[in-house]
Amino acid sequence: MFEMMGTVGSLIICISALPQIVKTYRTKKANDLSISYLTILMSGMTLMMIYSLHIGDLIFIFGNFLSVLSTGVLIFLCLRYRSQFTTQVIENRH
């Protein structure tokens, strides 16, 4: 019972980032994303991933892996589309 709850909880947490990933990718805008938040979140998730590998809990490892992956994608999109926005602003000034 508790393993099922852990699995479902991990999947819900992982899926929670998908709407933001899709929106950021479609709009090509990341100005409203907080890179500080994403960096702190990634740090915590990385530590949780190391811990889950240490204890060997496959459900925890799977959930943390997907969370680290989705947060990594958000950080990548944030950096990619922010730099494009900055370049466009600078070009428009000249």
Contacts in CASP RR format, 6 or more apart in sequence:
PFRMAT RR
TARGET T0000
AUTHOR 0000-0000-0000
METHOD contacts of the structure
MODEL  1
MFEMMGTVGSLIICISALPQIVKTYRTKKANDLSISYLTILMSGMTLMMI
YSLHIGDLIFIFGNFLSVLSTGVLIFLCLRYRSQFTTQVIENRH
3 59 0 8 1.000
6 59 0 8 1.000
7 59 0 8 1.000
10 59 0 8 1.000
10 60 0 8 1.000
10 62 0 8 1.000
10 63 0 8 1.000
10 64 0 8 1.000
10 66 0 8 1.000
10 67 0 8 1.000
11 63 0 8 1.000
11 66 0 8 1.000
13 63 0 8 1.000
13 67 0 8 1.000
14 63 0 8 1.000
14 66 0 8 1.000
14 67 0 8 1.000
14 70 0 8 1.000
17 67 0 8 1.000
17 70 0 8 1.000
17 71 0 8 1.000
17 73 0 8 1.000
17 74 0 8 1.000
18 70 0 8 1.000
20 33 0 8 1.000
20 74 0 8 1.000
21 70 0 8 1.000
21 73 0 8 1.000
21 74 0 8 1.000
21 77 0 8 1.000
24 30 0 8 1.000
24 33 0 8 1.000
24 74 0 8 1.000
24 77 0 8 1.000
24 78 0 8 1.000
24 81 0 8 1.000
25 77 0 8 1.000
28 81 0 8 1.000
28 84 0 8 1.000
29 81 0 8 1.000
29 85 0 8 1.000
30 77 0 8 1.000
30 78 0 8 1.000
30 79 0 8 1.000
30 80 0 8 1.000
30 81 0 8 1.000
30 82 0 8 1.000
30 85 0 8 1.000
31 82 0 8 1.000
31 85 0 8 1.000
33 74 0 8 1.000
33 77 0 8 1.000
33 78 0 8 1.000
35 75 0 8 1.000
35 78 0 8 1.000
35 79 0 8 1.000
35 82 0 8 1.000
38 71 0 8 1.000
38 72 0 8 1.000
38 74 0 8 1.000
38 75 0 8 1.000
38 78 0 8 1.000
39 75 0 8 1.000
41 71 0 8 1.000
42 68 0 8 1.000
42 71 0 8 1.000
42 72 0 8 1.000
42 75 0 8 1.000
45 64 0 8 1.000
45 67 0 8 1.000
45 68 0 8 1.000
45 71 0 8 1.000
46 68 0 8 1.000
48 60 0 8 1.000
48 64 0 8 1.000
48 67 0 8 1.000
49 61 0 8 1.000
49 64 0 8 1.000
49 65 0 8 1.000
49 68 0 8 1.000
52 60 0 8 1.000
52 61 0 8 1.000
52 63 0 8 1.000
52 64 0 8 1.000
53 61 0 8 1.000
END
